[in-house]
Amino acid sequence: MSSEKRVLVTGISGFLGCHVAVALLERGYSVRGSIRDPARASQVRESFRAAGADITRLELCVLDLLDDRGWAEAAEGCRYLHHVASPFVLTMPKDKDALIRPAVEGTRRAIRAGLKAGHERIVLTSSVVAIDGGHLSYDRPFSTDDWTRVDDPRVNAYGKSKTLAEQQAWELVKSEGAQEKLAVINPGTILGPLLDDDPGTSVAIIQRLLKGEMPMIPNLILPYVDVRDVADAHVAAMTAPDAGGKRHIVANAGVPLPDVARMLRERFPERAKRIPARRMPAWMARAVAPFNQSLRDSRAWLDVSRSYDVSSGRQLLGRPLRPTREAVMASARSLLERGLA
């Protein structure tokens, strides 16, 4: 594999990491992808083959976010780095460090390895949760100048992990005078087509709706985005001359979860009876949240509509984002075709 077109992608077995790697392979790059469990290597290769990717230009390596071993070797001989790997769950762990520590330490290892190997551009997957959490008011669009206030009690472990990890990345490149080498993608809640049978975390929201696992739907208002747009943004940020040294928000406007359920009922009428239609009143959601961990972890998004200045992400892509409805339907079709819902 020529280092001229070799790219290191961490977390290649994850929902986004897989799409980023496929997008790179489609554009003629060679990909070195990291996995944590070597036993998954054959499964990962098969999912890439099924997606139509040229796996002759794909190699796998084993990296752990909490272990120094292998990072220097993985980065050596690559021209670019996409650090996608980071823990993501719907239900927050009792110990916040179970998310925060691997996110921050993994980012530190990746950035240091990329800088030492002389990578031309390092693209970091962050999130809008590193921007919009813990603010006193949500009556204005959030921009790339905003940061989540991690000490606010409404910010859960995931929001804190993404914020601290991104801040760590900027601190490291600034200490080396290499700010222009780092480009950060801040996506919303990622949906879209699956490339394997693992629905991951965000698509699990659509899976739960299709399976009728929510008797009532809380009014969670999330800024969804299609995984294909997020992957394309990563690839664009890798080579765009003016993408370095900046954050790029890639997200649609927030859509209430009851509206997402309505989209599904209209598109899949044969499942309409199973997909929940009853909206949970705000007073009930707040009353239930202290006793329901999923609601408690998501309470910051209950009845709160956020908006974003997405000019940086749109400029990076050079086109509008796919609408939320398209991302929702792509997730649903994948789940149904794979027998996962």
C-alpha positions as CSV (number, residue, x, y, z in Angstrom):
1,M,0.0,0.0,0.0
2,S,1.5,3.3,-1.1
3,S,1.8,5.9,1.7
4,E,0.8,8.5,-0.9
5,K,-2.8,7.4,-0.7
6,R,-3.0,5.5,2.6
7,V,-5.4,6.7,5.3
8,L,-5.6,5.4,8.9
9,V,-9.2,5.2,10.1
10,T,-9.8,4.3,13.7
11,G,-13.0,2.5,14.8
12,I,-13.5,1.0,11.3
13,S,-16.0,-1.5,12.5
14,G,-18.4,1.1,13.8
15,F,-21.3,2.6,12.0
16,L,-19.6,5.8,11.0
17,G,-16.1,4.4,10.7
18,C,-17.3,1.8,8.2
19,H,-18.9,4.5,6.0
20,V,-15.9,6.7,6.2
21,A,-13.6,3.9,5.1
22,V,-16.0,2.8,2.2
23,A,-16.1,6.5,1.0
24,L,-12.3,6.6,1.0
25,L,-12.0,3.3,-0.9
26,E,-14.5,4.4,-3.4
27,R,-12.3,7.5,-4.1
28,G,-9.2,5.4,-4.7
29,Y,-7.5,5.6,-1.3
30,S,-6.0,2.7,0.6
31,V,-7.3,2.3,4.1
32,R,-5.7,1.0,7.2
33,G,-8.5,0.5,9.7
34,S,-8.3,-0.2,13.4
35,I,-10.4,-2.6,15.3
36,R,-10.3,-3.5,19.0
37,D,-11.1,-7.2,18.7
38,P,-9.0,-9.2,16.2
39,A,-11.7,-11.9,16.2
40,R,-13.9,-9.4,14.2
41,A,-11.5,-9.0,11.3
42,S,-13.2,-11.5,9.0
43,Q,-16.6,-10.1,9.8
44,V,-15.4,-6.6,9.0
45,R,-13.9,-7.6,5.7
46,E,-17.1,-9.4,4.7
47,S,-19.2,-6.3,5.5
48,F,-16.9,-4.2,3.3
49,R,-17.0,-6.8,0.5
50,A,-20.8,-6.8,0.7
51,A,-20.8,-3.0,0.4
52,G,-18.9,-3.3,-2.9
53,A,-15.7,-2.0,-1.5
54,D,-12.3,-3.1,-2.9
55,I,-10.9,-4.9,0.0
56,T,-7.5,-5.4,-1.7
57,R,-6.8,-1.9,-0.6
58,L,-8.0,-2.5,3.0
59,E,-5.8,-3.7,5.8
60,L,-6.7,-4.0,9.5
61,C,-4.8,-3.4,12.7
62,V,-5.6,-3.8,16.3
63,L,-5.7,-0.6,18.5
64,D,-7.2,0.0,22.0
65,L,-8.1,3.5,23.0
66,L,-6.7,2.8,26.5
67,D,-3.4,1.1,25.4
68,D,-0.3,2.8,23.9
69,R,0.6,-0.3,21.9
70,G,0.4,-0.2,18.2
71,W,-0.5,3.4,17.6
72,A,2.9,4.5,16.3
73,E,3.1,1.5,13.9
74,A,-0.5,2.1,12.7
75,A,0.2,5.7,11.9
76,E,3.5,5.1,10.2
77,G,3.3,5.2,6.4
78,C,-0.1,6.9,6.3
79,R,-0.7,10.3,4.8
80,Y,-4.0,11.1,6.7
81,L,-5.8,10.1,9.8
82,H,-9.5,9.9,10.6
83,H,-10.0,9.4,14.3
84,V,-13.6,8.1,14.5
85,A,-13.3,5.6,17.4
86,S,-15.1,6.7,20.6
87,P,-17.5,5.0,22.9
88,F,-21.2,5.8,22.4
89,V,-24.2,4.5,24.3
90,L,-27.8,5.4,24.8
91,T,-27.8,4.5,28.4
92,M,-25.1,6.2,30.4
93,P,-22.9,4.1,32.6
94,K,-22.9,4.7,36.4
95,D,-19.2,5.5,36.2
96,K,-18.8,8.4,33.8
97,D,-15.1,7.6,33.3
98,A,-16.2,4.5,31.5
99,L,-17.0,6.9,28.6
100,I,-14.8,9.9,29.3
101,R,-11.5,8.1,29.8
102,P,-11.4,6.1,26.6
103,A,-12.7,9.1,24.6
104,V,-10.1,11.5,25.9
105,E,-7.1,9.1,26.2
106,G,-7.9,7.6,22.7
107,T,-8.0,11.0,21.2
108,R,-4.7,11.9,22.8
109,R,-3.1,8.7,21.5
110,A,-4.5,9.3,18.0
111,I,-3.5,12.9,17.7
112,R,0.0,12.3,19.0
113,A,0.5,9.4,16.7
114,G,-0.7,11.4,13.7
115,L,1.5,14.4,14.5
116,K,4.6,12.2,15.1
117,A,4.0,10.3,11.8
118,G,3.8,13.6,9.9
119,H,0.2,13.2,8.7
120,E,-0.9,16.1,6.5
121,R,-4.4,16.3,8.0
122,I,-6.0,14.7,11.0
123,V,-9.8,14.6,10.9
124,L,-11.5,14.1,14.3
125,T,-15.1,13.0,14.8
126,S,-16.6,15.1,17.5
127,S,-20.3,15.9,17.9
128,V,-22.8,18.8,18.3
129,V,-23.0,17.6,21.9
130,A,-19.6,19.2,22.3
131,I,-21.2,22.5,21.3
132,D,-24.8,22.8,22.6
133,G,-24.8,21.3,26.1
134,G,-25.4,23.0,29.4
135,H,-26.3,26.5,28.1
136,L,-28.7,28.8,29.9
137,S,-30.7,29.7,26.7
138,Y,-31.5,27.9,23.4
139,D,-33.1,30.9,21.7
140,R,-30.2,31.4,19.2
141,P,-28.4,29.2,16.7
142,F,-25.2,27.6,18.1
143,S,-22.0,28.0,16.1
144,T,-18.6,26.5,16.0
145,D,-17.5,29.2,18.5
146,D,-19.7,27.5,21.2
147,W,-18.7,24.9,23.7
148,T,-20.7,22.6,26.0
149,R,-20.4,23.6,29.6
150,V,-19.3,20.3,31.0
151,D,-19.9,21.2,34.6
152,D,-23.6,21.7,34.0
153,P,-25.6,18.8,35.6
154,R,-27.7,18.4,32.5
155,V,-24.7,17.3,30.5
156,N,-24.5,13.5,30.5
157,A,-21.3,11.4,30.3
158,Y,-21.4,11.2,26.5
159,G,-21.6,14.9,26.1
160,K,-18.8,15.4,28.6
161,S,-16.7,12.7,26.9
162,K,-17.0,14.3,23.4
163,T,-16.4,17.8,24.7
164,L,-13.3,16.9,26.7
165,A,-11.9,14.8,23.9
166,E,-12.2,17.5,21.3
167,Q,-10.7,20.1,23.7
168,Q,-7.8,17.7,24.2
169,A,-7.3,17.5,20.5
170,W,-7.1,21.2,20.0
171,E,-4.8,21.6,23.0
172,L,-2.4,19.0,21.5
173,V,-2.2,20.5,18.0
174,K,-1.8,24.1,19.4
175,S,1.0,23.0,21.6
176,E,2.8,21.8,18.5
177,G,1.9,24.8,16.4
178,A,-0.1,22.5,14.1
179,Q,-3.6,23.8,14.3
180,E,-4.1,23.7,10.6
181,K,-3.5,20.0,10.6
182,L,-6.7,19.3,12.6
183,A,-10.2,19.5,11.1
184,V,-13.1,18.5,13.4
185,I,-16.5,17.3,12.3
186,N,-19.4,17.9,14.7
187,P,-22.3,15.8,13.5
188,G,-25.8,15.5,14.9
189,T,-27.5,12.2,15.7
190,I,-26.3,9.9,12.9
191,L,-28.8,7.8,11.0
192,G,-28.7,6.1,7.5
193,P,-28.1,2.8,5.8
194,L,-26.4,0.0,7.7
195,L,-23.4,-1.8,6.2
196,D,-23.6,-4.8,8.6
197,D,-26.1,-6.3,11.1
198,D,-25.0,-4.1,14.0
199,P,-27.5,-1.2,14.3
200,G,-25.2,0.7,16.6
201,T,-26.5,3.2,19.0
202,S,-28.2,6.0,17.1
203,V,-30.0,3.7,14.6
204,A,-31.3,1.8,17.6
205,I,-33.7,4.7,18.1
206,I,-35.4,3.8,14.8
207,Q,-35.2,0.1,15.7
208,R,-37.1,0.6,18.9
209,L,-39.8,2.6,17.1
210,L,-40.3,-0.1,14.5
211,K,-40.4,-2.8,17.1
212,G,-43.0,-1.0,19.1
213,E,-40.8,-0.9,22.2
214,M,-42.0,2.6,23.3
215,P,-45.6,2.6,24.5
216,M,-45.5,6.4,24.5
217,I,-43.0,8.7,22.7
218,P,-41.2,11.4,24.7
219,N,-40.7,14.7,22.9
220,L,-37.0,14.3,22.3
221,I,-35.9,16.9,19.7
222,L,-32.7,15.7,18.0
223,P,-30.7,17.2,15.1
224,Y,-30.4,14.1,12.8
225,V,-28.0,13.7,9.9
226,D,-27.4,11.0,7.3
227,V,-24.2,8.9,7.8
228,R,-23.3,9.3,4.2
229,D,-23.2,13.1,4.5
230,V,-21.0,12.8,7.6
231,A,-18.6,10.4,5.8
232,D,-18.4,12.7,2.8
233,A,-17.7,15.6,5.2
234,H,-14.8,13.6,6.7
235,V,-13.3,12.9,3.3
236,A,-13.7,16.5,2.2
237,A,-12.1,17.8,5.4
238,M,-9.1,15.6,4.8
239,T,-8.0,17.5,1.7
240,A,-9.8,20.8,1.6
241,P,-7.1,23.5,2.0
242,D,-9.2,25.7,4.2
243,A,-10.8,23.0,6.3
244,G,-7.9,22.8,8.8
245,G,-7.9,24.6,12.1
246,K,-11.7,24.6,12.1
247,R,-14.8,22.8,13.4
248,H,-17.6,21.9,11.0
249,I,-21.2,21.3,12.1
250,V,-23.0,18.7,10.0
251,A,-26.6,18.4,11.2
252,N,-30.1,19.1,10.1
253,A,-32.5,21.1,12.3
254,G,-33.9,19.3,15.3
255,V,-36.9,17.0,14.7
256,P,-39.2,15.7,17.5
257,L,-39.2,12.0,18.0
258,P,-43.0,11.8,17.6
259,D,-42.6,13.3,14.1
260,V,-40.0,10.6,13.3
261,A,-42.5,8.0,14.4
262,R,-45.2,9.6,12.2
263,M,-42.8,9.4,9.2
264,L,-42.4,5.7,9.8
265,R,-46.1,5.0,10.2
266,E,-46.8,6.8,6.9
267,R,-44.0,5.0,5.0
268,F,-44.7,1.6,6.4
269,P,-48.5,1.4,6.9
270,E,-48.3,-2.4,7.4
271,R,-46.4,-1.6,10.6
272,A,-48.4,1.4,11.7
273,K,-50.2,-0.5,14.5
274,R,-46.8,-1.5,16.0
275,I,-45.1,1.9,15.8
276,P,-46.2,4.0,18.8
277,A,-48.4,7.1,18.1
278,R,-49.0,8.4,21.6
279,R,-46.9,11.3,22.7
280,M,-45.8,11.4,26.2
281,P,-46.9,14.7,27.9
282,A,-44.1,16.9,29.1
283,W,-45.2,16.7,32.7
284,M,-45.2,12.9,32.5
285,A,-41.7,12.8,30.9
286,R,-40.3,15.0,33.7
287,A,-42.1,12.9,36.4
288,V,-40.8,9.6,34.9
289,A,-37.3,10.7,34.1
290,P,-35.9,10.3,37.7
291,F,-37.0,6.6,37.6
292,N,-36.2,5.9,34.0
293,Q,-32.5,6.0,33.1
294,S,-33.0,6.4,29.4
295,L,-35.2,9.4,29.9
296,R,-33.0,10.7,32.7
297,D,-29.9,10.6,30.4
298,S,-31.8,12.4,27.6
299,R,-33.6,15.0,29.7
300,A,-31.6,17.8,28.1
301,W,-33.3,17.2,24.8
302,L,-36.9,17.0,26.2
303,D,-39.0,19.7,24.6
304,V,-35.8,21.7,23.8
305,S,-35.4,22.7,20.2
306,R,-31.8,23.6,19.1
307,S,-30.7,25.2,15.9
308,Y,-27.2,25.5,14.5
309,D,-25.2,27.7,12.1
310,V,-24.3,24.9,9.6
311,S,-22.5,27.2,7.1
312,S,-19.1,25.6,7.8
313,G,-20.4,22.0,7.1
314,R,-22.4,23.0,4.1
315,Q,-19.4,24.8,2.6
316,L,-17.2,21.8,3.3
317,L,-19.7,19.5,1.4
318,G,-20.5,21.9,-1.3
319,R,-24.1,20.8,-1.3
320,P,-27.1,20.7,1.1
321,L,-27.5,17.8,3.5
322,R,-29.9,14.9,2.8
323,P,-33.1,15.7,4.7
324,T,-33.8,14.0,8.0
325,R,-36.7,12.0,6.4
326,E,-34.3,10.4,3.9
327,A,-31.9,9.4,6.7
328,V,-34.8,7.9,8.8
329,M,-36.1,5.9,5.9
330,A,-32.6,4.6,5.0
331,S,-32.2,3.4,8.6
332,A,-35.6,1.8,8.6
333,R,-35.2,0.0,5.2
334,S,-31.8,-1.4,6.4
335,L,-33.3,-2.7,9.7
336,L,-36.2,-4.3,7.9
337,E,-34.2,-5.8,5.1
338,R,-31.7,-7.3,7.6
339,G,-34.5,-8.7,9.8
340,L,-33.5,-6.5,12.7
341,A,-36.9,-4.9,13.3
